[in-house]
Amino acid sequence: MRAAVADSDTDTALLPVDIVLRDEDWTGIALPVVIARSLTIRGAAERPVALDLGYLRGKARLANGTTLTLSGVVLANFRSGSAFQAPGLDILLPMLPGGAALVRGVGGAMVVEACFPLDVAM
């Protein structure tokens, strides 16, 4: 998947199996990878494919006007800390000033770990 993200000619990455990203997967690639085109990461199995981002930080940045679409993917370990307080994907760096991009999910899910105090949970 990292090769598809880094290859500016690829607009769709197909994931046929569950994937766990690790820091060493990005060895040999100039970081951050600037995603300067709209990119779709699509699960290519009969069920949504698990994409574990391994709490990786700052590996890529979306360029202005681009869309990252996650289709048929279940994201896990995408945000350290509380995703309720500060939504986002740690793997993506913030946009440059004045920029705007979109991350959208289609037909998938996000696994959010939540541990609330008992008085809040009830």
PyMOL commands that set and color helices and strands:
alter all, ss='L'
color gray80, all
select helices_A, chain A and resi 2-6+23-26+118-121
alter helices_A, ss='H'
color red, helices_A
select strands_A, chain A and resi 12-15+19-20+33-35+39-43+49-52+60-62+67-71+73-76+102-106+109-110
alter strands_A, ss='S'
color yellow, strands_A
deselect
rebuild
show_as cartoon
